[in-house]
Amino acid sequence: MECQEALTKAVNTTVNNGGDDLVQNRLLSYLRDQLPFKIEELKPIRKKVYLLRTQERAFILKGFSSYHRLKLQEAFTSSLMNEGFAKTYIFYEIAKEPPLFFDRTYFGCLEYIPPSEEVFTYFLKRDRLEGLNLLKSFHDTTEKLVSRYQTVVPAYRQADKWRERATLFLNNLPVIRYFVQKEIINELLAWADWALKGIEEEAWLFQSGRKVILHGDVAHHNFLRAKDQSLYLLDFDLITIGTPHSDYLQYANRILPFMKWSFDDLGKYSIFKSNLEEKGFLHALAFPTDIFREWNRVIRDRTYLDSVKIRPVLDLTVGQFAERQRFIKALKYAVNEKNK
């Protein structure tokens, strides 16, 4: 489900769970004491994120686990704006006695960006290109912010993160084997091994050169098509410092399922064309990060026996396997050509 559809559905749905209702009512009571205007509506969008409506305007109320996280997000979005990146939201300081703190959560008030009826989707080539260009613009801006934030934003460690993900996937194999045949599992593990060995050999690609603040989560729902048709970038909870390759890798992984895993089509995007000249990037594209992530998630959440939740994970793993095999073959061919 796309971002705006999910938002609309959430906003138009009342929470039926009694516990959630109670928490929401207590939060509403707290906000009425703390905010200097009459609240007409408070509706949940997702966990610890609410749409807050007043007579004059709307806000997004978002919860953070610590005061430090809230202040970092406030400072970072302000820095983006000051450096000329306007395609995101700003925070408002509107509490009578800031910060807003309720139920062990710090809340920030974010600008509400009215969404377009046309949702952003990776299905559409023009959206994939526009999202990629917005991400590049974000990197061009955050390159200027690295020195300012390097003491409070961690460095991104590509290989370490993927090793952790692969280890967790291996630990989860007793459950995964129940759903996926061993030949496919063995091939996934072989791809992961080839990818990790390659990015270790080409480690400089992710460690040296141009540094930016990475977005860290380029899922489609973090791009918002606004009512004026502009595209906005949302949610900076996972920012780290690294080379742009890491965000582009993640973006490629997000869009490839909608491109039938075509190596040639990926190279038609100018940003990817230059990255595909790098052996380290070619190796990294082989790592089945999406498959590992989704299996680890459904097993962590114990939702693998829910047919609705497991179906997309099986499609990702088995349904796209032949296309992905061809893609890995193309990656290996490209690496071999560079080794000649």
C-alpha positions as CSV (number, residue, x, y, z in Angstrom):
1,M,0.0,0.0,0.0
2,E,1.4,3.4,-1.0
3,C,2.1,6.2,1.5
4,Q,-0.8,8.5,0.9
5,E,-3.3,5.6,0.7
6,A,-2.0,4.3,4.0
7,L,-2.3,7.8,5.5
8,T,-5.8,8.2,4.3
9,K,-6.9,4.8,5.5
10,A,-5.3,5.4,8.9
11,V,-6.8,8.9,9.2
12,N,-10.3,7.6,8.3
13,T,-10.2,4.7,10.7
14,T,-11.0,4.8,14.3
15,V,-8.9,2.7,16.6
16,N,-11.0,-0.2,17.9
17,N,-8.5,-1.5,20.3
18,G,-9.5,-0.4,23.8
19,G,-5.9,0.0,25.1
20,D,-5.0,2.2,22.1
21,D,-8.1,4.3,22.6
22,L,-7.3,4.8,26.3
23,V,-3.7,5.9,25.5
24,Q,-4.9,8.2,22.7
25,N,-7.5,9.8,25.0
26,R,-4.9,10.5,27.6
27,L,-2.5,11.9,25.0
28,L,-5.3,14.2,23.7
29,S,-6.0,15.4,27.2
30,Y,-2.3,16.1,27.8
31,L,-2.0,18.0,24.4
32,R,-5.0,20.1,25.3
33,D,-3.2,21.3,28.4
34,Q,0.1,21.9,26.5
35,L,-0.9,23.4,23.2
36,P,-2.1,27.0,22.8
37,F,-5.0,26.2,20.4
38,K,-8.1,24.1,20.3
39,I,-7.5,20.6,19.0
40,E,-10.4,19.4,16.8
41,E,-9.0,16.0,16.0
42,L,-6.2,13.6,16.8
43,K,-5.9,10.5,14.6
44,P,-3.2,7.8,14.5
45,I,-1.3,7.3,11.3
46,R,1.1,4.6,12.6
47,K,2.8,3.8,15.9
48,K,3.6,7.1,17.8
49,V,2.7,9.2,14.7
50,Y,-0.6,11.2,14.7
51,L,-2.4,13.7,12.5
52,L,-3.4,16.7,14.7
53,R,-6.0,19.1,13.3
54,T,-6.9,22.5,14.7
55,Q,-9.4,25.0,13.2
56,E,-6.6,26.8,11.4
57,R,-4.3,24.1,10.2
58,A,-3.0,20.5,10.6
59,F,0.3,19.1,12.1
60,I,2.0,15.8,12.3
61,L,2.8,14.7,15.8
62,K,5.7,12.3,15.9
63,G,7.1,10.5,18.9
64,F,10.8,9.9,19.6
65,S,12.5,7.6,22.1
66,S,14.8,10.2,23.5
67,Y,15.1,14.0,23.8
68,H,18.4,13.8,22.0
69,R,16.7,12.1,19.0
70,L,14.0,14.8,18.9
71,K,16.5,17.6,19.0
72,L,18.8,16.0,16.4
73,Q,15.8,15.8,14.0
74,E,14.8,19.4,14.7
75,A,18.3,20.6,14.1
76,F,18.9,18.5,11.0
77,T,15.7,19.5,9.1
78,S,16.4,23.1,10.0
79,S,20.0,22.7,8.6
80,L,18.6,21.2,5.4
81,M,16.3,24.2,4.9
82,N,19.1,26.7,5.7
83,E,21.3,25.0,3.1
84,G,18.6,25.3,0.4
85,F,17.0,21.8,0.5
86,A,13.3,22.8,0.9
87,K,11.7,19.5,-0.1
88,T,11.0,18.3,3.4
89,Y,9.1,19.3,6.5
90,I,10.1,21.6,9.4
91,F,9.4,21.3,13.1
92,Y,7.3,23.8,15.0
93,E,7.9,24.7,18.7
94,I,4.4,25.3,19.9
95,A,4.2,23.7,23.3
96,K,3.6,26.0,26.3
97,E,6.2,24.1,28.3
98,P,8.5,22.2,25.8
99,P,9.3,19.5,25.2
100,L,6.1,17.6,24.8
101,F,6.7,14.4,26.9
102,F,4.0,11.7,27.3
103,D,4.1,8.0,28.1
104,R,8.0,8.0,28.1
105,T,8.0,9.5,24.6
106,Y,9.2,12.9,23.4
107,F,6.9,14.4,20.7
108,G,7.7,16.8,18.0
109,C,5.2,18.8,15.9
110,L,6.0,18.6,12.2
111,E,4.7,20.5,9.3
112,Y,1.8,18.7,7.6
113,I,2.3,18.5,3.8
114,P,-1.1,17.9,2.1
115,P,-0.7,14.9,-0.2
116,S,-1.5,14.7,-3.9
117,E,-4.1,12.2,-5.1
118,E,-1.3,10.9,-7.4
119,V,0.8,8.7,-5.1
120,F,4.6,8.3,-5.5
121,T,5.3,4.7,-6.6
122,Y,8.3,2.7,-7.8
123,F,6.0,1.2,-10.4
124,L,6.4,4.3,-12.6
125,K,9.7,5.0,-14.3
126,R,9.3,8.8,-14.0
127,D,8.8,8.5,-10.2
128,R,11.8,6.3,-9.9
129,L,13.9,8.9,-11.7
130,E,12.4,11.8,-9.8
131,G,13.1,10.1,-6.5
132,L,16.7,9.3,-7.5
133,N,17.3,13.0,-8.5
134,L,15.8,14.2,-5.2
135,L,18.1,11.8,-3.3
136,K,21.1,13.2,-5.2
137,S,19.9,16.8,-4.3
138,F,19.7,15.7,-0.7
139,H,23.3,14.3,-0.9
140,D,24.5,17.6,-2.5
141,T,23.1,19.4,0.5
142,T,24.2,17.1,3.3
143,E,27.8,17.0,2.0
144,K,27.9,20.6,3.4
145,L,26.6,19.4,6.8
146,V,29.0,16.5,7.5
147,S,31.6,18.4,9.5
148,R,28.8,20.0,11.6
149,Y,27.1,16.6,12.4
150,Q,30.0,14.1,12.6
151,T,30.1,14.1,16.4
152,V,26.3,13.3,16.7
153,V,25.6,11.2,13.6
154,P,27.3,7.7,13.4
155,A,29.3,6.5,10.4
156,Y,27.6,4.0,8.2
157,R,29.3,0.6,8.0
158,Q,28.0,-1.3,5.0
159,A,29.7,-4.6,5.4
160,D,29.1,-4.8,9.1
161,K,25.4,-4.2,8.7
162,W,25.1,-6.8,6.1
163,R,27.1,-9.4,8.0
164,E,24.7,-8.9,10.9
165,R,21.7,-9.3,8.6
166,A,23.2,-12.5,7.1
167,T,24.0,-14.0,10.5
168,L,20.4,-13.4,11.7
169,F,19.1,-15.0,8.5
170,L,21.3,-18.0,9.1
171,N,20.0,-18.3,12.6
172,N,16.4,-18.2,11.2
173,L,17.0,-20.9,8.7
174,P,15.1,-23.6,10.7
175,V,11.9,-21.6,10.1
176,I,12.8,-20.4,6.6
177,R,13.4,-24.0,5.4
178,Y,9.8,-24.8,6.1
179,F,8.8,-22.3,3.4
180,V,11.7,-22.2,0.9
181,Q,13.4,-25.1,-0.9
182,K,17.0,-25.7,0.0
183,E,18.4,-25.1,-3.5
184,I,17.0,-21.5,-3.4
185,I,18.4,-20.9,0.1
186,N,21.8,-22.2,-0.9
187,E,21.9,-19.9,-3.9
188,L,20.9,-16.9,-1.8
189,L,23.7,-17.7,0.6
190,A,26.2,-18.0,-2.3
191,W,25.1,-14.6,-3.6
192,A,25.6,-13.1,-0.1
193,D,29.1,-14.7,0.2
194,W,30.1,-13.4,-3.3
195,A,28.8,-9.9,-2.4
196,L,30.5,-9.7,1.0
197,K,33.9,-10.9,-0.3
198,G,33.7,-8.4,-3.2
199,I,32.9,-5.4,-1.0
200,E,35.7,-6.4,1.4
201,E,38.1,-6.4,-1.5
202,E,36.8,-3.1,-2.7
203,A,36.2,-1.6,0.8
204,W,37.7,1.8,-0.3
205,L,34.5,2.5,-2.3
206,F,32.4,2.8,0.9
207,Q,35.1,4.3,3.1
208,S,37.0,6.9,1.1
209,G,36.1,9.8,-1.1
210,R,33.1,12.1,-0.9
211,K,31.2,11.9,2.4
212,V,27.5,12.9,2.8
213,I,24.8,12.4,5.4
214,L,22.9,9.3,4.1
215,H,19.1,9.1,4.4
216,G,19.2,5.4,5.3
217,D,15.7,4.4,4.4
218,V,14.6,5.1,0.8
219,A,11.4,3.0,1.0
220,H,8.7,4.5,-1.2
221,H,6.7,5.7,1.8
222,N,9.5,8.2,2.6
223,F,8.8,10.0,-0.6
224,L,5.7,12.1,-0.6
225,R,3.9,13.6,-3.7
226,A,2.5,16.9,-2.4
227,K,-0.7,18.5,-3.6
228,D,1.3,20.9,-5.8
229,Q,2.9,17.8,-7.4
230,S,6.3,18.5,-5.8
231,L,8.2,15.5,-4.4
232,Y,9.2,15.6,-0.7
233,L,11.7,13.5,1.2
234,L,10.6,12.4,4.7
235,D,11.8,10.7,7.9
236,F,15.5,11.1,8.8
237,D,15.5,8.7,11.8
238,L,18.2,6.5,10.2
239,I,20.7,9.2,9.1
240,T,24.4,8.2,9.1
241,I,27.6,9.5,7.5
242,G,29.0,7.6,4.5
243,T,29.5,7.7,0.8
244,P,26.5,8.2,-1.5
245,H,26.9,4.7,-2.8
246,S,25.1,3.3,0.2
247,D,21.9,5.2,-0.4
248,Y,22.1,4.5,-4.1
249,L,22.6,0.8,-3.4
250,Q,19.5,0.8,-1.2
251,Y,17.5,2.7,-3.9
252,A,18.6,0.2,-6.6
253,N,17.4,-2.7,-4.3
254,R,14.0,-0.9,-3.9
255,I,13.4,-0.3,-7.6
256,L,14.8,-3.4,-9.2
257,P,11.8,-5.6,-8.4
258,F,9.7,-3.1,-10.4
259,M,12.2,-3.3,-13.3
260,K,12.2,-7.1,-13.6
261,W,15.7,-7.1,-12.2
262,S,17.1,-5.7,-15.5
263,F,20.8,-4.9,-15.3
264,D,20.6,-3.0,-18.6
265,D,17.7,-0.9,-17.5
266,L,19.4,0.0,-14.3
267,G,22.3,1.3,-16.3
268,K,20.0,3.7,-18.2
269,Y,19.9,5.9,-15.1
270,S,22.9,8.2,-15.3
271,I,23.6,8.0,-11.5
272,F,23.6,4.2,-11.7
273,K,25.6,4.1,-14.9
274,S,28.6,5.6,-13.2
275,N,28.2,3.4,-10.1
276,L,28.0,0.3,-12.3
277,E,31.6,1.0,-13.3
278,E,32.7,0.2,-9.8
279,K,33.4,-3.5,-9.0
280,G,32.5,-2.9,-5.3
281,F,29.1,-1.6,-6.3
282,L,28.5,-4.5,-8.7
283,H,29.4,-7.0,-5.9
284,A,27.1,-5.1,-3.4
285,L,24.1,-5.3,-5.7
286,A,24.2,-9.1,-5.5
287,F,23.6,-9.1,-1.7
288,P,20.0,-10.2,-1.2
289,T,19.5,-7.6,1.5
290,D,15.7,-7.3,0.9
291,I,15.1,-11.0,1.2
292,F,17.2,-11.3,4.4
293,R,15.5,-8.2,5.9
294,E,11.9,-9.4,5.2
295,W,12.5,-12.9,6.5
296,N,14.2,-11.6,9.6
297,R,11.3,-9.2,10.2
298,V,8.5,-11.8,9.9
299,I,10.3,-14.2,12.1
300,R,11.1,-11.5,14.7
301,D,7.4,-10.4,14.7
302,R,6.2,-14.0,14.6
303,T,3.9,-13.2,11.6
304,Y,5.2,-16.0,9.3
305,L,2.1,-18.1,9.9
306,D,-0.1,-15.2,8.7
307,S,-0.8,-15.9,5.0
308,V,-1.3,-12.2,4.2
309,K,2.1,-11.3,5.8
310,I,4.1,-14.2,4.4
311,R,2.8,-14.0,0.8
312,P,4.9,-10.9,-0.3
313,V,8.0,-12.4,1.4
314,L,7.6,-15.6,-0.6
315,D,7.0,-13.6,-3.8
316,L,10.2,-11.7,-3.1
317,T,12.2,-14.9,-2.4
318,V,10.7,-17.4,-4.9
319,G,8.5,-15.4,-7.3
320,Q,11.3,-13.2,-8.5
321,F,14.1,-15.8,-8.3
322,A,14.6,-16.5,-12.0
323,E,14.8,-12.8,-12.8
324,R,17.2,-12.3,-10.0
325,Q,19.4,-15.2,-11.1
326,R,19.8,-13.5,-14.5
327,F,20.6,-10.2,-12.8
328,I,23.4,-11.9,-10.7
329,K,24.7,-13.5,-13.8
330,A,25.0,-10.1,-15.4
331,L,26.7,-8.7,-12.4
332,K,29.3,-11.5,-12.4
333,Y,29.9,-11.0,-16.1
334,A,30.4,-7.2,-15.6
335,V,32.9,-7.9,-12.8
336,N,34.8,-10.5,-14.9
337,E,35.0,-8.0,-17.8
338,K,36.7,-5.5,-15.4
339,N,39.1,-8.1,-14.2
340,K,40.5,-8.8,-17.7
